[in-house]
Amino acid sequence: MARTPKYYHHGRSPAAWTGSVIGAVGFIVAAIGSVLGPNWVVTGIGAAIVLVACLTTMVMKAAGLGQP
């Protein structure tokens, strides 16, 4: 018996939500780092968090938690 993947309407999948939330946190951290100084270490940490959001979304989508 074949399992059909669950269809998520308009990208409302766990992968999309997780990537969006982590990405928003990364952008907020990078913005705070840009305003305070600019503090390049904090800005770089924010950019790294955004990269983690992209990777997390791709891994979750490959695991079947995203929209096909």
Biopython code that builds the backbone (N, CA, C, O; Angstrom):
import numpy as np
from Bio.PDB.StructureBuilder import StructureBuilder

atoms = [
    (1, "MET", "N", (0.839, -1.166, 0.000)),
    (1, "MET", "CA", (0.000, 0.000, 0.000)),
    (1, "MET", "C", (0.894, 1.243, 0.000)),
    (1, "MET", "O", (1.687, 1.450, 0.919)),
    (2, "ALA", "N", (0.757, 2.051, -1.028)),
    (2, "ALA", "CA", (1.606, 3.242, -1.178)),
    (2, "ALA", "C", (1.048, 4.393, -0.342)),
    (2, "ALA", "O", (-0.158, 4.630, -0.288)),
    (3, "ARG", "N", (1.962, 5.087, 0.298)),
    (3, "ARG", "CA", (1.561, 6.270, 1.071)),
    (3, "ARG", "C", (1.625, 7.488, 0.169)),
    (3, "ARG", "O", (2.651, 7.738, -0.464)),
    (4, "THR", "N", (0.570, 8.225, 0.106)),
    (4, "THR", "CA", (0.590, 9.457, -0.664)),
    (4, "THR", "C", (0.980, 10.603, 0.260)),
    (4, "THR", "O", (0.523, 10.667, 1.402)),
    (5, "PRO", "N", (1.824, 11.510, -0.231)),
    (5, "PRO", "CA", (2.230, 12.620, 0.629)),
    (5, "PRO", "C", (1.065, 13.559, 0.899)),
    (5, "PRO", "O", (0.181, 13.733, 0.061)),
    (6, "LYS", "N", (1.077, 14.155, 2.069)),
    (6, "LYS", "CA", (0.016, 15.093, 2.433)),
    (6, "LYS", "C", (0.188, 16.368, 1.625)),
    (6, "LYS", "O", (1.301, 16.877, 1.489)),
    (7, "TYR", "N", (-0.909, 16.883, 1.092)),
    (7, "TYR", "CA", (-0.861, 18.110, 0.311)),
    (7, "TYR", "C", (-1.091, 19.303, 1.232)),
    (7, "TYR", "O", (-2.073, 19.349, 1.972)),
    (8, "TYR", "N", (-0.179, 20.260, 1.180)),
    (8, "TYR", "CA", (-0.303, 21.488, 1.968)),
    (8, "TYR", "C", (-0.655, 22.616, 1.020)),
    (8, "TYR", "O", (0.060, 22.867, 0.050)),
    (9, "HIS", "N", (-1.740, 23.288, 1.295)),
    (9, "HIS", "CA", (-2.242, 24.340, 0.430)),
    (9, "HIS", "C", (-1.416, 25.612, 0.597)),
    (9, "HIS", "O", (-1.253, 26.097, 1.717)),
    (10, "HIS", "N", (-0.903, 26.149, -0.478)),
    (10, "HIS", "CA", (-0.149, 27.412, -0.512)),
    (10, "HIS", "C", (1.069, 27.410, 0.412)),
    (10, "HIS", "O", (1.361, 28.428, 1.039)),
    (11, "GLY", "N", (1.771, 26.310, 0.506)),
    (11, "GLY", "CA", (3.015, 26.277, 1.266)),
    (11, "GLY", "C", (2.860, 26.282, 2.763)),
    (11, "GLY", "O", (3.814, 26.610, 3.468)),
    (12, "ARG", "N", (1.712, 25.935, 3.277)),
    (12, "ARG", "CA", (1.495, 25.900, 4.725)),
    (12, "ARG", "C", (1.944, 24.558, 5.286)),
    (12, "ARG", "O", (1.151, 23.822, 5.873)),
    (13, "SER", "N", (3.199, 24.254, 5.101)),
    (13, "SER", "CA", (3.740, 22.986, 5.555)),
    (13, "SER", "C", (4.644, 23.222, 6.763)),
    (13, "SER", "O", (5.080, 24.348, 7.003)),
    (14, "PRO", "N", (4.921, 22.181, 7.513)),
    (14, "PRO", "CA", (5.852, 22.341, 8.641)),
    (14, "PRO", "C", (7.222, 22.856, 8.202)),
    (14, "PRO", "O", (7.848, 23.636, 8.921)),
    (15, "ALA", "N", (7.689, 22.430, 7.038)),
    (15, "ALA", "CA", (8.987, 22.905, 6.549)),
    (15, "ALA", "C", (8.948, 24.403, 6.260)),
    (15, "ALA", "O", (9.886, 25.127, 6.595)),
    (16, "ALA", "N", (7.873, 24.866, 5.644)),
    (16, "ALA", "CA", (7.763, 26.289, 5.315)),
    (16, "ALA", "C", (7.664, 27.141, 6.578)),
    (16, "ALA", "O", (8.313, 28.182, 6.676)),
    (17, "TRP", "N", (6.863, 26.708, 7.535)),
    (17, "TRP", "CA", (6.716, 27.465, 8.779)),
    (17, "TRP", "C", (8.023, 27.498, 9.559)),
    (17, "TRP", "O", (8.405, 28.549, 10.073)),
    (18, "THR", "N", (8.707, 26.375, 9.654)),
    (18, "THR", "CA", (9.962, 26.327, 10.400)),
    (18, "THR", "C", (11.012, 27.225, 9.761)),
    (18, "THR", "O", (11.690, 27.986, 10.451)),
    (19, "GLY", "N", (11.143, 27.134, 8.444)),
    (19, "GLY", "CA", (12.105, 27.983, 7.750)),
    (19, "GLY", "C", (11.789, 29.454, 7.878)),
    (19, "GLY", "O", (12.693, 30.277, 8.022)),
    (20, "SER", "N", (10.506, 29.796, 7.827)),
    (20, "SER", "CA", (10.112, 31.197, 7.943)),
    (20, "SER", "C", (10.399, 31.763, 9.328)),
    (20, "SER", "O", (10.876, 32.891, 9.454)),
    (21, "VAL", "N", (10.111, 30.991, 10.354)),
    (21, "VAL", "CA", (10.339, 31.470, 11.727)),
    (21, "VAL", "C", (11.833, 31.620, 12.013)),
    (21, "VAL", "O", (12.265, 32.633, 12.562)),
    (22, "ILE", "N", (12.620, 30.607, 11.637)),
    (22, "ILE", "CA", (14.067, 30.691, 11.871)),
    (22, "ILE", "C", (14.671, 31.818, 11.035)),
    (22, "ILE", "O", (15.548, 32.538, 11.511)),
    (23, "GLY", "N", (14.213, 31.973, 9.805)),
    (23, "GLY", "CA", (14.702, 33.052, 8.949)),
    (23, "GLY", "C", (14.365, 34.422, 9.503)),
    (23, "GLY", "O", (15.191, 35.333, 9.444)),
    (24, "ALA", "N", (13.159, 34.583, 10.044)),
    (24, "ALA", "CA", (12.778, 35.867, 10.638)),
    (24, "ALA", "C", (13.660, 36.200, 11.838)),
    (24, "ALA", "O", (14.066, 37.349, 12.011)),
    (25, "VAL", "N", (13.956, 35.201, 12.664)),
    (25, "VAL", "CA", (14.853, 35.421, 13.805)),
    (25, "VAL", "C", (16.234, 35.846, 13.312)),
    (25, "VAL", "O", (16.851, 36.745, 13.883)),
    (26, "GLY", "N", (16.716, 35.203, 12.256)),
    (26, "GLY", "CA", (18.019, 35.555, 11.699)),
    (26, "GLY", "C", (18.058, 36.976, 11.168)),
    (26, "GLY", "O", (19.035, 37.693, 11.386)),
    (27, "PHE", "N", (17.002, 37.395, 10.473)),
    (27, "PHE", "CA", (16.948, 38.757, 9.967)),
    (27, "PHE", "C", (16.872, 39.779, 11.096)),
    (27, "PHE", "O", (17.460, 40.856, 10.996)),
    (28, "ILE", "N", (16.155, 39.454, 12.163)),
    (28, "ILE", "CA", (16.080, 40.365, 13.303)),
    (28, "ILE", "C", (17.447, 40.512, 13.961)),
    (28, "ILE", "O", (17.865, 41.621, 14.293)),
    (29, "VAL", "N", (18.143, 39.393, 14.151)),
    (29, "VAL", "CA", (19.478, 39.447, 14.756)),
    (29, "VAL", "C", (20.431, 40.253, 13.865)),
    (29, "VAL", "O", (21.204, 41.069, 14.368)),
    (30, "ALA", "N", (20.382, 40.028, 12.548)),
    (30, "ALA", "CA", (21.247, 40.768, 11.634)),
    (30, "ALA", "C", (20.912, 42.264, 11.635)),
    (30, "ALA", "O", (21.811, 43.102, 11.559)),
    (31, "ALA", "N", (19.633, 42.594, 11.718)),
    (31, "ALA", "CA", (19.242, 44.005, 11.760)),
    (31, "ALA", "C", (19.733, 44.674, 13.034)),
    (31, "ALA", "O", (20.208, 45.809, 12.997)),
    (32, "ILE", "N", (19.622, 43.985, 14.152)),
    (32, "ILE", "CA", (20.116, 44.537, 15.417)),
    (32, "ILE", "C", (21.628, 44.738, 15.328)),
    (32, "ILE", "O", (22.137, 45.761, 15.787)),
    (33, "GLY", "N", (22.339, 43.799, 14.756)),
    (33, "GLY", "CA", (23.780, 43.941, 14.597)),
    (33, "GLY", "C", (24.152, 45.084, 13.670)),
    (33, "GLY", "O", (25.177, 45.736, 13.868)),
    (34, "SER", "N", (23.331, 45.333, 12.661)),
    (34, "SER", "CA", (23.608, 46.430, 11.737)),
    (34, "SER", "C", (23.355, 47.791, 12.372)),
    (34, "SER", "O", (24.068, 48.752, 12.082)),
    (35, "VAL", "N", (22.369, 47.880, 13.218)),
    (35, "VAL", "CA", (22.014, 49.150, 13.846)),
    (35, "VAL", "C", (22.969, 49.498, 14.989)),
    (35, "VAL", "O", (23.293, 50.668, 15.190)),
    (36, "LEU", "N", (23.411, 48.508, 15.724)),
    (36, "LEU", "CA", (24.272, 48.759, 16.885)),
    (36, "LEU", "C", (25.736, 48.832, 16.466)),
    (36, "LEU", "O", (26.511, 47.915, 16.740)),
    (37, "GLY", "N", (26.099, 49.879, 15.829)),
    (37, "GLY", "CA", (27.528, 50.050, 15.609)),
    (37, "GLY", "C", (27.971, 50.380, 14.217)),
    (37, "GLY", "O", (28.363, 51.533, 14.034)),
    (38, "PRO", "N", (27.970, 49.599, 13.274)),
    (38, "PRO", "CA", (27.518, 48.221, 13.103)),
    (38, "PRO", "C", (28.449, 47.213, 13.767)),
    (38, "PRO", "O", (29.672, 47.334, 13.712)),
    (39, "ASN", "N", (27.847, 46.244, 14.377)),
    (39, "ASN", "CA", (28.567, 45.148, 15.022)),
    (39, "ASN", "C", (28.581, 43.978, 14.039)),
    (39, "ASN", "O", (27.584, 43.272, 13.892)),
    (40, "TRP", "N", (29.716, 43.780, 13.368)),
    (40, "TRP", "CA", (29.797, 42.807, 12.286)),
    (40, "TRP", "C", (29.706, 41.368, 12.783)),
    (40, "TRP", "O", (29.282, 40.488, 12.034)),
    (41, "VAL", "N", (30.091, 41.115, 14.013)),
    (41, "VAL", "CA", (29.984, 39.748, 14.542)),
    (41, "VAL", "C", (28.515, 39.354, 14.687)),
    (41, "VAL", "O", (28.118, 38.259, 14.286)),
    (42, "VAL", "N", (27.715, 40.247, 15.259)),
    (42, "VAL", "CA", (26.285, 39.960, 15.435)),
    (42, "VAL", "C", (25.595, 39.879, 14.080)),
    (42, "VAL", "O", (24.719, 39.037, 13.882)),
    (43, "THR", "N", (25.980, 40.745, 13.144)),
    (43, "THR", "CA", (25.407, 40.695, 11.803)),
    (43, "THR", "C", (25.745, 39.367, 11.120)),
    (43, "THR", "O", (24.898, 38.782, 10.444)),
    (44, "GLY", "N", (26.965, 38.898, 11.294)),
    (44, "GLY", "CA", (27.359, 37.605, 10.732)),
    (44, "GLY", "C", (26.613, 36.444, 11.358)),
    (44, "GLY", "O", (26.259, 35.482, 10.676)),
    (45, "ILE", "N", (26.373, 36.536, 12.663)),
    (45, "ILE", "CA", (25.595, 35.494, 13.339)),
    (45, "ILE", "C", (24.173, 35.464, 12.778)),
    (45, "ILE", "O", (23.614, 34.390, 12.558)),
    (46, "GLY", "N", (23.592, 36.635, 12.549)),
    (46, "GLY", "CA", (22.257, 36.697, 11.949)),
    (46, "GLY", "C", (22.229, 36.088, 10.563)),
    (46, "GLY", "O", (21.288, 35.379, 10.207)),
    (47, "ALA", "N", (23.272, 36.369, 9.771)),
    (47, "ALA", "CA", (23.358, 35.783, 8.425)),
    (47, "ALA", "C", (23.501, 34.264, 8.505)),
    (47, "ALA", "O", (22.933, 33.543, 7.685)),
    (48, "ALA", "N", (24.256, 33.779, 9.484)),
    (48, "ALA", "CA", (24.410, 32.327, 9.658)),
    (48, "ALA", "C", (23.082, 31.684, 10.052)),
    (48, "ALA", "O", (22.780, 30.570, 9.623)),
    (49, "ILE", "N", (22.298, 32.372, 10.856)),
    (49, "ILE", "CA", (20.983, 31.847, 11.250)),
    (49, "ILE", "C", (20.076, 31.753, 10.027)),
    (49, "ILE", "O", (19.327, 30.786, 9.888)),
    (50, "VAL", "N", (20.133, 32.746, 9.139)),
    (50, "VAL", "CA", (19.340, 32.690, 7.909)),
    (50, "VAL", "C", (19.770, 31.499, 7.051)),
    (50, "VAL", "O", (18.927, 30.824, 6.460)),
    (51, "LEU", "N", (21.062, 31.242, 6.982)),
    (51, "LEU", "CA", (21.557, 30.080, 6.240)),
    (51, "LEU", "C", (21.059, 28.776, 6.857)),
    (51, "LEU", "O", (20.691, 27.846, 6.139)),
    (52, "VAL", "N", (21.048, 28.710, 8.181)),
    (52, "VAL", "CA", (20.519, 27.525, 8.876)),
    (52, "VAL", "C", (19.032, 27.343, 8.546)),
    (52, "VAL", "O", (18.564, 26.215, 8.397)),
    (53, "ALA", "N", (18.300, 28.440, 8.433)),
    (53, "ALA", "CA", (16.877, 28.355, 8.077)),
    (53, "ALA", "C", (16.702, 27.743, 6.696)),
    (53, "ALA", "O", (15.817, 26.912, 6.493)),
    (54, "CYS", "N", (17.534, 28.146, 5.747)),
    (54, "CYS", "CA", (17.456, 27.577, 4.397)),
    (54, "CYS", "C", (17.768, 26.086, 4.407)),
    (54, "CYS", "O", (17.065, 25.291, 3.784)),
    (55, "LEU", "N", (18.814, 25.721, 5.111)),
    (55, "LEU", "CA", (19.200, 24.308, 5.173)),
    (55, "LEU", "C", (18.141, 23.473, 5.887)),
    (55, "LEU", "O", (17.838, 22.359, 5.461)),
    (56, "THR", "N", (17.582, 24.004, 6.968)),
    (56, "THR", "CA", (16.542, 23.292, 7.707)),
    (56, "THR", "C", (15.319, 23.047, 6.833)),
    (56, "THR", "O", (14.740, 21.961, 6.851)),
    (57, "THR", "N", (14.930, 24.062, 6.070)),
    (57, "THR", "CA", (13.779, 23.916, 5.183)),
    (57, "THR", "C", (14.033, 22.850, 4.129)),
    (57, "THR", "O", (13.150, 22.041, 3.842)),
    (58, "MET", "N", (15.234, 22.838, 3.547)),
    (58, "MET", "CA", (15.549, 21.840, 2.524)),
    (58, "MET", "C", (15.562, 20.427, 3.105)),
    (58, "MET", "O", (15.072, 19.491, 2.472)),
    (59, "VAL", "N", (16.118, 20.269, 4.302)),
    (59, "VAL", "CA", (16.171, 18.941, 4.926)),
    (59, "VAL", "C", (14.762, 18.460, 5.274)),
    (59, "VAL", "O", (14.426, 17.298, 5.048)),
    (60, "MET", "N", (13.941, 19.354, 5.824)),
    (60, "MET", "CA", (12.574, 18.965, 6.189)),
    (60, "MET", "C", (11.755, 18.628, 4.947)),
    (60, "MET", "O", (10.943, 17.703, 4.967)),
    (61, "LYS", "N", (11.969, 19.378, 3.866)),
    (61, "LYS", "CA", (11.248, 19.081, 2.634)),
    (61, "LYS", "C", (11.675, 17.727, 2.069)),
    (61, "LYS", "O", (10.844, 16.964, 1.575)),
    (62, "ALA", "N", (12.968, 17.433, 2.142)),
    (62, "ALA", "CA", (13.454, 16.129, 1.676)),
    (62, "ALA", "C", (12.929, 14.991, 2.542)),
    (62, "ALA", "O", (12.780, 13.865, 2.067)),
    (63, "ALA", "N", (12.647, 15.280, 3.816)),
    (63, "ALA", "CA", (12.111, 14.253, 4.713)),
    (63, "ALA", "C", (10.601, 14.060, 4.531)),
    (63, "ALA", "O", (10.000, 13.213, 5.192)),
    (64, "GLY", "N", (9.996, 14.836, 3.647)),
    (64, "GLY", "CA", (8.575, 14.658, 3.368)),
    (64, "GLY", "C", (7.664, 15.578, 4.138)),
    (64, "GLY", "O", (6.451, 15.367, 4.150)),
    (65, "LEU", "N", (8.207, 16.596, 4.782)),
    (65, "LEU", "CA", (7.377, 17.515, 5.554)),
    (65, "LEU", "C", (7.068, 18.807, 4.823)),
    (65, "LEU", "O", (6.511, 19.737, 5.404)),
    (66, "GLY", "N", (7.427, 18.866, 3.553)),
    (66, "GLY", "CA", (7.173, 20.057, 2.754)),
    (66, "GLY", "C", (6.205, 19.779, 1.626)),
    (66, "GLY", "O", (5.734, 18.656, 1.443)),
    (67, "GLN", "N", (5.923, 20.810, 0.885)),
    (67, "GLN", "CA", (5.012, 20.675, -0.249)),
    (67, "GLN", "C", (5.786, 20.130, -1.439)),
    (67, "GLN", "O", (6.875, 20.624, -1.732)),
    (68, "PRO", "N", (5.262, 19.137, -2.126)),
    (68, "PRO", "CA", (5.995, 18.546, -3.263)),
    (68, "PRO", "C", (6.143, 19.495, -4.429)),
    (68, "PRO", "O", (6.733, 19.135, -5.448)),
]
sb = StructureBuilder()
sb.init_structure("model")
sb.init_model(0)
sb.init_chain("A")
sb.init_seg("    ")
for serial, (resi, resn, name, xyz) in enumerate(atoms, 1):
    if name == "N":
        sb.init_residue(resn, " ", resi, " ")
    sb.init_atom(name, np.array(xyz, "f"), 0.0, 1.0, " ", f" {name:<3s}", serial, name[0])
structure = sb.get_structure()
